[in-house]
Amino acid sequence: MGSIVSLLSGAGFLPEPEQKPVILASRASTLAQIQTNAVLDTIRSLNPTNEFAASFMTTEGDKNQAQALYLLGGKSLWTKELEVALLEGDVDILVHCVKDVPTTLPPGCELGAILEREDPVDVLVVKKGLPYKSLADLPDGSVVGTSSVRRVAQLRKSFPKLEFKDIRGNLNTRLAKLDAPTGPYVAIILAKAGLVRLGFDSRITCPVASPTLYYAVGQGALCVEVRSDDPKIKTLAASLNHWQTEWQCRAERACLRVLEGGCSVPVGVETTLVPLRGTTLGKEPERCMLTLTGTVTGLQGTPHVEHTIMEEVGSVTEAEAIGVLLARYLMDHGAKAILEDIGKDRDNRNAIANKVPAAN
């Protein structure tokens, strides 16, 4: 009977079944919506015979704008609700910033693609009307806002006389807090990619790059998450992949996975990937030179552990192996003690906030 229906439909006697659109979903912030709509445009252009639509939801990380990220814990604050919808089949593809995605995903979920990375550097944004052009220009005691413990730890190493204060909210909110006449902030530190995507690149005062500040794992790149058991959606998602960015970000994520860090841990990275031979433009080459730097820094700017590995790699699996190798070196040379101290500090602060016995 099924074959008869198929023949009748193909002959024009029966209407074709209505195609269900593939649903892309993300957080509901303005930046997340801009990013998702950009991915939507790209996947539509690459797969013109498929229907696509977008959906947005507020996550726990969006709802809790009062508590410091350092005390909130893992990155699943921004992904858990979305992943529930994905696994239940309510949506088909999740769009994330790579830096917001936990290094271990729930069973049944996987990264389907990592898109071409934008400049991952952090930048300084100075309050409107002030003359300062760099962090070095700021007077002693100036308040610099950031929600990232990674930035605070690294910048305290170079600028011990500045004061760093937590600032939460989306980019519009943070810029408004910065520019408020009675607000405490002289400047804030943000990721360049987010400012550019929102059209706020004119607010950038200057980049704050290595060796002063190494960026977060995956910073500047978008990715899509899919169900592991959905081959059709996995094929559609794979069309978005930029292999150079994937190799770099997966190496960084492998390093972070071993360090057991998250967005609230002061782990910084910098990665380059240079094709060596057997290269065809746009296709994966035979060999690349991967240079991966990783850093772990104490909350007060010391101690600081830093190491760089430069190795030839020929696959994303080999790139991930370099990330693991780097993490093990860092752990063996002081990072383990730093991260243990940070864990105790977080437990103690949460204990005080919740009025329970603190860790020893």
DRENFI-632125 format. One line per 2 residues: their letters; for each residue z negated, x, y negated of N, C-alpha, C. Coordinates in steps of 0.05 Angstrom, whole numbers. Layout:
<pts>
A) Z X Y Z X Y Z X Y ~ ... $
</pts>
This chain:
<pts>
MG) 0 17 24 0 0 0 0 17 -25 ~ -16 39 -24 -17 57 -47 10 68 -54 $
SI) 26 76 -33 52 87 -39 71 67 -51 ~ 68 41 -43 85 20 -54 79 16 -84 $
VS) 52 15 -90 44 13 -118 54 36 -135 ~ 53 60 -123 63 83 -137 93 81 -143 $
LL) 108 72 -123 137 69 -126 144 48 -147 ~ 130 26 -145 135 4 -165 129 13 -193 $
SG) 106 28 -196 98 38 -222 119 58 -233 ~ 128 76 -215 148 96 -224 175 83 -231 $
AG) 181 60 -218 206 46 -224 204 29 -249 ~ 181 27 -260 178 11 -285 170 -17 -281 $
FL) 164 -25 -255 156 -53 -250 126 -58 -256 ~ 110 -37 -254 82 -39 -260 75 -20 -283 $
PE) 56 -27 -300 48 -9 -322 34 16 -311 ~ 38 39 -323 24 63 -316 -6 59 -322 $
PE) -24 68 -305 -53 66 -311 -59 81 -337 ~ -77 69 -352 -85 81 -378 -99 108 -373 $
QK) -91 129 -387 -103 155 -383 -129 156 -398 ~ -150 165 -383 -176 168 -396 -176 194 -412 $
PV) -184 193 -437 -184 218 -453 -205 237 -443 ~ -199 263 -446 -218 284 -440 -237 286 -464 $
IL) -263 284 -460 -282 283 -482 -294 311 -486 ~ -291 321 -510 -304 346 -518 -329 338 -534 $
AS) -351 351 -529 -376 344 -542 -391 368 -553 ~ -407 364 -574 -423 386 -585 -446 373 -600 $
RA) -462 391 -613 -483 382 -631 -470 367 -654 ~ -487 353 -669 -477 335 -690 -478 348 -718 $
ST) -486 374 -720 -486 387 -746 -458 389 -757 ~ -456 392 -784 -430 394 -796 -415 418 -785 $
LA) -428 441 -782 -414 464 -771 -405 460 -743 ~ -422 447 -726 -414 442 -698 -390 423 -697 $
QI) -389 404 -715 -366 385 -715 -341 399 -724 ~ -343 416 -744 -319 432 -753 -309 449 -730 $
QT) -327 462 -716 -319 480 -694 -307 464 -671 ~ -319 441 -665 -308 425 -643 -281 413 -649 $
NA) -277 405 -674 -251 394 -682 -230 416 -682 ~ -238 441 -688 -219 463 -687 -210 468 -657 $
VL) -230 467 -639 -224 471 -611 -207 447 -601 ~ -213 423 -610 -198 399 -603 -169 402 -611 $
DT) -164 412 -635 -136 416 -644 -122 436 -626 ~ -136 458 -619 -124 479 -603 -117 469 -575 $
IR) -136 456 -562 -131 447 -534 -110 425 -533 ~ -108 409 -554 -86 389 -555 -59 403 -557 $
SL) -58 424 -574 -32 438 -577 -23 452 -552 ~ -43 461 -536 -37 476 -511 -32 457 -488 $
NP) -41 432 -490 -39 413 -468 -29 386 -479 ~ -4 384 -489 5 361 -504 7 335 -487 $
TN) 7 337 -461 10 313 -444 -17 300 -438 ~ -39 312 -447 -65 301 -442 -77 289 -467 $
EF) -94 269 -464 -108 257 -486 -136 269 -489 ~ -144 275 -513 -170 287 -519 -184 272 -541 $
AA) -211 272 -540 -227 260 -561 -253 276 -564 ~ -268 271 -586 -292 286 -591 -316 267 -593 $
SF) -340 278 -585 -365 263 -586 -386 283 -596 ~ -406 272 -610 -427 290 -622 -455 278 -617 $
MT) -475 295 -612 -502 286 -608 -522 305 -620 ~ -545 295 -627 -567 311 -638 -584 322 -615 $
TE) -589 348 -616 -605 360 -595 -633 366 -604 ~ -651 374 -586 -678 380 -592 -680 402 -613 $
GD) -663 422 -612 -663 443 -632 -656 433 -659 ~ -639 413 -661 -633 401 -687 -656 384 -698 $
KN) -671 371 -680 -692 353 -689 -716 369 -699 ~ -723 392 -686 -746 407 -694 -738 428 -715 $
QA) -741 421 -740 -733 440 -762 -757 452 -775 ~ -781 447 -765 -805 457 -778 -815 482 -766 $
QA) -815 484 -739 -827 506 -725 -808 530 -724 ~ -818 554 -726 -802 578 -725 -788 580 -698 $
LY) -763 589 -698 -748 593 -673 -763 611 -654 ~ -775 631 -665 -789 651 -649 -810 638 -631 $
LL) -823 616 -641 -844 603 -625 -833 580 -608 ~ -809 571 -613 -798 549 -598 -789 557 -571 $
GG) -780 582 -567 -772 591 -540 -742 592 -537 ~ -733 583 -513 -706 588 -504 -684 573 -518 $
KS) -659 581 -512 -635 570 -524 -628 542 -515 ~ -641 533 -492 -634 507 -482 -641 484 -501 $
LW) -656 491 -522 -661 471 -543 -635 459 -554 ~ -614 475 -554 -588 467 -566 -568 457 -545 $
TK) -575 459 -520 -555 453 -499 -564 433 -479 ~ -590 428 -475 -600 413 -452 -589 384 -452 $
EL) -592 370 -475 -582 342 -476 -552 341 -471 ~ -537 360 -482 -508 360 -478 -502 364 -448 $
EV) -517 382 -435 -511 388 -407 -517 364 -389 ~ -537 348 -396 -543 324 -381 -519 305 -383 $
AL) -508 302 -407 -485 284 -410 -461 295 -395 ~ -458 321 -394 -436 334 -380 -438 328 -350 $
LE) -462 333 -339 -466 330 -310 -464 301 -301 ~ -471 283 -319 -470 254 -313 -442 243 -317 $
GD) -423 260 -327 -395 251 -330 -390 235 -355 ~ -409 234 -374 -405 220 -399 -386 236 -417 $
VD) -386 262 -415 -367 279 -429 -356 299 -410 ~ -335 314 -418 -321 331 -399 -322 361 -407 $
IL) -324 367 -432 -324 395 -441 -344 397 -464 ~ -362 417 -463 -380 422 -485 -371 446 -501 $
VH) -374 444 -527 -366 465 -545 -392 477 -557 ~ -395 503 -553 -419 517 -563 -411 542 -579 $
CV) -430 552 -595 -430 580 -603 -441 596 -579 ~ -427 617 -572 -436 633 -549 -465 642 -552 $
KD) -473 649 -577 -500 659 -581 -521 638 -576 ~ -514 612 -575 -534 591 -570 -536 584 -540 $
VP) -519 596 -523 -518 588 -495 -536 605 -478 ~ -554 593 -463 -571 610 -444 -554 627 -426 $
TT) -564 650 -418 -549 668 -401 -548 657 -372 ~ -565 639 -365 -564 626 -339 -560 596 -344 $
LP) -539 584 -333 -533 556 -338 -544 539 -315 ~ -548 513 -319 -558 495 -298 -538 494 -275 $
PG) -548 489 -251 -530 485 -228 -509 464 -234 ~ -484 470 -228 -463 451 -233 -448 455 -259 $
CE) -458 474 -275 -445 480 -301 -436 509 -301 ~ -414 514 -316 -404 541 -319 -389 543 -345 $
LG) -385 568 -355 -369 572 -378 -339 570 -369 ~ -324 553 -383 -296 550 -376 -278 568 -391 $
AI) -286 577 -415 -270 595 -431 -287 605 -454 ~ -280 629 -464 -291 639 -489 -267 644 -508 $
LE) -269 632 -531 -246 633 -550 -247 659 -567 ~ -225 665 -580 -223 689 -595 -245 691 -616 $
RE) -258 714 -617 -281 719 -633 -273 723 -662 ~ -289 711 -681 -287 718 -709 -305 742 -715 $
DP) -305 752 -739 -321 775 -746 -351 768 -740 ~ -364 783 -722 -391 776 -714 -413 786 -733 $
VD) -406 800 -754 -425 813 -771 -444 793 -785 ~ -468 802 -791 -487 786 -808 -481 793 -837 $
VL) -488 775 -856 -483 780 -884 -508 772 -901 ~ -509 784 -924 -530 778 -944 -518 758 -964 $
VV) -534 737 -970 -528 717 -990 -550 717 -1010 ~ -544 723 -1035 -565 725 -1056 -565 699 -1072 $
KK) -589 691 -1080 -593 667 -1096 -574 667 -1120 ~ -563 644 -1126 -544 641 -1149 -558 651 -1175 $
GL) -543 666 -1190 -553 676 -1216 -567 702 -1216 ~ -574 713 -1192 -587 739 -1190 -566 761 -1187 $
PY) -572 785 -1197 -551 806 -1199 -549 824 -1175 ~ -566 821 -1155 -567 840 -1133 -543 840 -1115 $
KS) -534 863 -1107 -509 866 -1091 -514 876 -1063 ~ -538 883 -1056 -544 892 -1029 -574 890 -1024 $
LA) -582 893 -999 -611 894 -993 -625 916 -1007 ~ -612 939 -1010 -624 962 -1023 -630 956 -1053 $
DL) -615 937 -1064 -620 930 -1093 -644 913 -1097 ~ -654 899 -1076 -676 880 -1080 -702 894 -1087 $
PD) -717 884 -1106 -743 895 -1113 -763 893 -1090 ~ -781 912 -1089 -803 911 -1069 -816 883 -1070 $
GS) -822 872 -1047 -835 846 -1045 -817 823 -1046 ~ -791 827 -1050 -772 805 -1050 -772 790 -1023 $
VV) -771 763 -1024 -771 747 -1000 -743 742 -990 ~ -738 750 -965 -712 747 -953 -715 727 -930 $
GT) -699 706 -930 -701 685 -910 -683 689 -886 ~ -694 685 -862 -678 685 -838 -694 671 -816 $
SS) -680 657 -798 -694 644 -775 -693 662 -751 ~ -682 686 -753 -678 703 -730 -698 726 -729 $
VR) -713 728 -707 -732 750 -703 -716 776 -699 ~ -692 775 -689 -675 799 -686 -670 811 -713 $
RV) -662 795 -732 -656 805 -759 -681 817 -772 ~ -703 802 -770 -728 811 -782 -737 838 -771 $
AQ) -737 840 -745 -746 865 -732 -729 889 -740 ~ -703 886 -740 -685 908 -747 -687 915 -776 $
LR) -688 894 -793 -688 900 -822 -715 911 -832 ~ -736 904 -819 -762 916 -826 -762 946 -822 $
KS) -746 955 -803 -744 984 -797 -732 999 -821 ~ -712 986 -834 -698 999 -857 -710 991 -884 $
FP) -722 967 -885 -731 957 -911 -760 947 -908 ~ -779 965 -904 -807 957 -898 -821 944 -922 $
KL) -810 947 -946 -823 936 -970 -813 909 -978 ~ -794 898 -962 -785 870 -967 -802 852 -950 $
EF) -804 827 -959 -819 806 -944 -799 787 -931 ~ -802 782 -905 -784 765 -890 -798 739 -883 $
KD) -785 717 -889 -797 690 -886 -778 672 -871 ~ -789 657 -853 -773 639 -837 -759 618 -854 $
IR) -734 611 -847 -720 589 -861 -704 574 -840 ~ -708 548 -838 -695 532 -818 -676 512 -831 $
GN) -659 499 -815 -641 479 -825 -612 488 -821 ~ -593 469 -825 -565 477 -823 -558 494 -847 $
LN) -533 504 -848 -526 522 -869 -528 510 -897 ~ -520 485 -899 -522 472 -925 -551 471 -934 $
TR) -569 464 -915 -597 463 -922 -609 490 -930 ~ -601 510 -915 -611 537 -921 -601 547 -948 $
LA) -576 542 -954 -566 550 -980 -580 535 -1003 ~ -586 509 -998 -600 494 -1018 -629 505 -1022 $
KL) -642 512 -1001 -669 524 -1003 -668 550 -1018 ~ -647 566 -1012 -643 592 -1026 -640 588 -1056 $
DA) -624 569 -1064 -617 566 -1092 -637 549 -1108 ~ -656 537 -1095 -676 521 -1109 -690 538 -1129 $
PT) -691 529 -1155 -703 546 -1176 -732 554 -1170 ~ -747 537 -1157 -775 543 -1152 -779 554 -1123 $
GP) -757 557 -1109 -759 567 -1081 -767 596 -1080 ~ -778 605 -1057 -789 633 -1055 -767 654 -1049 $
YV) -744 645 -1041 -724 664 -1030 -707 677 -1052 ~ -705 703 -1049 -686 718 -1066 -659 720 -1053 $
AI) -660 720 -1026 -635 722 -1011 -640 712 -983 ~ -619 707 -968 -621 700 -940 -600 716 -924 $
IL) -604 718 -898 -586 731 -880 -574 710 -862 ~ -547 710 -860 -533 690 -844 -510 704 -828 $
AK) -500 690 -808 -476 700 -794 -451 694 -811 ~ -434 714 -814 -410 710 -830 -392 688 -819 $
AG) -390 686 -792 -371 667 -780 -377 638 -788 ~ -403 631 -789 -410 604 -796 -403 597 -825 $
LV) -409 616 -843 -402 612 -871 -372 609 -875 ~ -356 625 -861 -327 623 -864 -317 597 -853 $
RL) -327 588 -830 -318 563 -819 -325 539 -836 ~ -347 541 -851 -354 519 -870 -341 522 -897 $
GF) -327 543 -902 -314 547 -927 -332 558 -949 ~ -354 571 -941 -373 582 -959 -371 613 -961 $
DS) -348 624 -954 -346 653 -955 -349 665 -983 ~ -345 649 -1003 -349 659 -1031 -378 665 -1037 $
RI) -396 655 -1020 -425 660 -1024 -434 687 -1013 ~ -416 699 -997 -424 725 -985 -427 746 -1006 $
TC) -451 759 -1006 -456 781 -1025 -446 807 -1013 ~ -453 813 -988 -443 837 -975 -449 835 -945 $
PV) -434 849 -928 -441 850 -900 -466 867 -895 ~ -480 861 -874 -503 877 -865 -497 885 -836 $
AS) -485 908 -832 -474 915 -806 -490 938 -794 ~ -482 947 -771 -495 970 -757 -490 995 -774 $
PT) -508 1014 -773 -532 1015 -756 -557 1001 -768 ~ -553 988 -792 -576 974 -804 -583 949 -788 $
LY) -562 934 -779 -567 908 -766 -545 904 -745 ~ -553 904 -719 -535 898 -697 -535 867 -693 $
YA) -512 856 -687 -510 827 -686 -521 816 -660 ~ -523 789 -658 -533 775 -634 -512 775 -612 $
VG) -521 773 -588 -503 770 -565 -485 746 -569 ~ -459 750 -567 -440 728 -570 -435 718 -598 $
QG) -447 730 -618 -444 721 -645 -415 721 -654 ~ -406 700 -668 -379 699 -678 -359 686 -659 $
AL) -367 680 -634 -349 669 -614 -357 641 -606 ~ -338 624 -601 -342 597 -589 -336 598 -560 $
CV) -348 580 -545 -342 577 -516 -342 548 -508 ~ -331 542 -485 -333 515 -474 -346 516 -447 $
EV) -362 496 -442 -377 493 -417 -366 469 -402 ~ -363 472 -375 -351 451 -359 -367 447 -333 $
RS) -360 426 -319 -372 421 -292 -358 440 -272 ~ -374 452 -255 -363 471 -235 -345 457 -215 $
DD) -349 431 -210 -334 418 -189 -311 401 -200 ~ -301 407 -223 -279 391 -236 -255 409 -241 $
PK) -238 413 -221 -216 432 -224 -196 425 -246 ~ -191 399 -251 -173 391 -272 -183 400 -299 $
IK) -208 394 -305 -220 401 -331 -222 432 -333 ~ -228 445 -311 -230 475 -312 -203 487 -319 $
TL) -182 475 -309 -155 486 -316 -148 481 -345 ~ -155 458 -356 -151 452 -384 -167 471 -401 $
AA) -192 475 -394 -210 492 -410 -200 521 -410 ~ -190 530 -387 -182 558 -384 -159 565 -403 $
SL) -144 545 -411 -122 551 -430 -132 561 -457 ~ -157 557 -463 -169 566 -488 -178 595 -487 $
NH) -179 607 -464 -193 633 -461 -179 656 -474 ~ -194 673 -488 -184 698 -500 -197 720 -484 $
WQ) -181 733 -467 -194 752 -448 -208 775 -461 ~ -199 785 -484 -212 807 -497 -241 799 -505 $
TE) -243 775 -517 -269 765 -526 -286 759 -501 ~ -274 748 -480 -290 742 -456 -302 767 -445 $
WQ) -286 788 -442 -297 813 -431 -321 823 -447 ~ -317 823 -474 -339 833 -492 -364 816 -489 $
CR) -360 789 -492 -383 771 -492 -397 770 -465 ~ -382 772 -443 -395 771 -417 -410 797 -412 $
AE) -401 820 -423 -416 845 -421 -442 842 -436 ~ -441 831 -460 -465 827 -476 -484 808 -463 $
RA) -474 786 -452 -491 766 -439 -504 777 -413 ~ -489 794 -399 -501 807 -375 -524 825 -383 $
CL) -521 839 -405 -543 856 -415 -567 839 -422 ~ -563 817 -437 -585 800 -446 -598 786 -422 $
RV) -582 779 -402 -593 766 -378 -614 784 -364 ~ -608 810 -362 -627 828 -350 -652 832 -368 $
LE) -648 833 -394 -670 836 -412 -687 810 -414 ~ -676 788 -404 -689 762 -404 -695 754 -433 $
GG) -676 759 -451 -680 752 -479 -667 726 -486 ~ -670 718 -511 -658 694 -521 -654 697 -551 $
CS) -649 675 -565 -644 676 -594 -670 683 -608 ~ -693 682 -595 -718 689 -607 -729 716 -599 $
VP) -712 733 -588 -719 760 -580 -702 780 -595 ~ -714 802 -605 -699 821 -622 -680 839 -607 $
VG) -660 828 -594 -639 843 -580 -614 842 -597 ~ -603 866 -604 -578 867 -619 -557 882 -604 $
VE) -532 876 -609 -510 889 -595 -487 895 -614 ~ -469 912 -604 -443 916 -617 -424 925 -596 $
TT) -400 912 -595 -381 917 -573 -353 920 -584 ~ -338 939 -572 -310 942 -577 -296 944 -550 $
LV) -271 935 -549 -254 936 -525 -226 945 -533 ~ -217 968 -523 -191 979 -530 -174 981 -505 $
PL) -151 967 -504 -133 970 -481 -122 998 -479 ~ -119 1009 -455 -111 1036 -451 -83 1039 -441 $
RG) -76 1026 -419 -50 1028 -407 -43 1003 -391 ~ -18 1001 -385 -9 977 -370 -12 952 -386 $
TT) -10 954 -413 -16 931 -430 9 915 -437 ~ 8 889 -433 28 870 -443 14 852 -463 $
LG) 25 849 -487 12 835 -508 3 807 -499 ~ -23 802 -502 -35 777 -495 -44 774 -467 $
KE) -36 793 -449 -44 791 -421 -64 813 -415 ~ -80 808 -394 -100 828 -387 -87 854 -377 $
PE) -96 877 -388 -84 902 -381 -96 913 -355 ~ -86 936 -346 -98 949 -323 -125 960 -329 $
RC) -128 974 -352 -153 986 -359 -159 984 -389 ~ -184 982 -396 -193 981 -424 -217 1000 -427 $
ML) -221 1010 -451 -245 1025 -457 -265 1006 -471 ~ -287 1002 -457 -308 985 -467 -330 1002 -479 $
TL) -338 997 -504 -360 1011 -517 -381 990 -524 ~ -404 992 -511 -425 972 -515 -451 985 -523 $
TG) -461 977 -546 -487 987 -557 -507 964 -555 ~ -531 970 -546 -553 951 -545 -578 962 -558 $
TV) -593 944 -571 -618 952 -584 -640 932 -579 ~ -664 941 -576 -688 924 -575 -708 936 -594 $
TG) -719 919 -611 -736 928 -633 -762 913 -634 ~ -785 927 -638 -810 914 -642 -811 897 -666 $
LQ) -829 877 -667 -829 857 -688 -834 869 -716 ~ -848 892 -717 -853 904 -743 -833 926 -750 $
GT) -811 928 -735 -791 948 -740 -793 972 -722 ~ -815 975 -709 -820 997 -690 -836 986 -666 $
PH) -833 997 -643 -813 1017 -635 -785 1006 -634 ~ -766 1023 -632 -738 1015 -631 -724 1031 -610 $
VE) -710 1017 -591 -695 1030 -570 -666 1023 -573 ~ -649 1044 -571 -620 1039 -576 -604 1058 -557 $
HT) -583 1047 -546 -566 1063 -528 -537 1052 -528 ~ -518 1070 -524 -490 1063 -523 -478 1073 -497 $
IM) -462 1056 -484 -446 1064 -461 -417 1060 -467 ~ -401 1080 -461 -372 1078 -463 -359 1083 -436 $
EE) -345 1063 -425 -334 1066 -398 -307 1051 -397 ~ -290 1061 -379 -265 1046 -373 -272 1022 -355 $
VG) -260 999 -360 -264 976 -343 -237 963 -338 ~ -235 949 -316 -209 937 -309 -211 907 -303 $
SV) -234 896 -308 -238 867 -303 -263 858 -317 ~ -266 831 -319 -290 820 -332 -315 827 -315 $
TE) -311 829 -289 -334 836 -271 -344 864 -277 ~ -325 882 -281 -333 910 -288 -346 911 -315 $
AE) -337 895 -334 -349 894 -361 -378 884 -359 ~ -382 863 -342 -410 853 -338 -427 875 -326 $
AI) -416 891 -308 -432 912 -295 -441 932 -316 ~ -425 938 -336 -433 956 -358 -457 944 -373 $
GV) -456 918 -378 -478 905 -391 -504 907 -376 ~ -503 904 -350 -526 907 -333 -537 935 -334 $
LL) -518 955 -333 -526 983 -334 -540 990 -360 ~ -529 979 -382 -542 984 -408 -570 972 -409 $
AR) -573 948 -400 -599 935 -400 -619 950 -384 ~ -611 960 -361 -630 976 -345 -638 1001 -358 $
YL) -620 1014 -373 -627 1038 -388 -647 1031 -409 ~ -642 1010 -424 -660 1002 -446 -688 996 -435 $
MD) -689 981 -412 -714 974 -400 -730 999 -392 ~ -716 1019 -381 -729 1043 -372 -737 1061 -394 $
HG) -728 1057 -419 -733 1074 -441 -748 1060 -464 ~ -764 1040 -457 -782 1028 -477 -778 998 -482 $
AK) -755 987 -475 -751 959 -481 -769 940 -466 ~ -776 947 -441 -794 930 -425 -821 927 -439 $
AI) -832 948 -449 -858 946 -463 -856 930 -489 ~ -834 934 -503 -830 919 -528 -829 889 -522 $
LE) -813 881 -502 -810 853 -496 -835 841 -485 ~ -851 856 -470 -877 846 -461 -896 841 -484 $
DI) -896 859 -503 -913 856 -527 -905 831 -543 ~ -878 827 -545 -868 804 -560 -876 778 -546 $
GK) -875 778 -519 -883 754 -504 -912 748 -509 ~ -929 768 -509 -958 764 -514 -962 753 -542 $
DR) -948 765 -562 -951 756 -589 -943 727 -592 ~ -921 719 -579 -912 691 -581 -933 672 -568 $
DN) -944 681 -545 -964 664 -531 -989 661 -549 ~ -997 682 -562 -1021 681 -579 -1016 663 -603 $
RN) -992 664 -615 -987 647 -638 -985 618 -629 ~ -973 612 -606 -972 585 -597 -1000 575 -589 $
AI) -1016 593 -579 -1044 585 -572 -1059 577 -596 ~ -1056 592 -618 -1069 586 -643 -1060 559 -653 $
AN) -1033 555 -652 -1022 530 -662 -1031 506 -646 ~ -1034 510 -620 -1042 488 -602 -1071 488 -595 $
KV) -1086 508 -606 -1115 510 -602 -1123 511 -572 ~ -1109 530 -558 -1116 535 -530 -1122 565 -528 $
PA) -1135 574 -506 -1142 602 -503 -1118 620 -505 ~ -1119 642 -519 -1097 660 -523 -1095 679 -500 $
AN) -1071 692 -498 -1066 712 -477 -1080 738 -484 ~ -1090 753 -464 -1103 778 -469 -1082 801 -471 $
</pts>
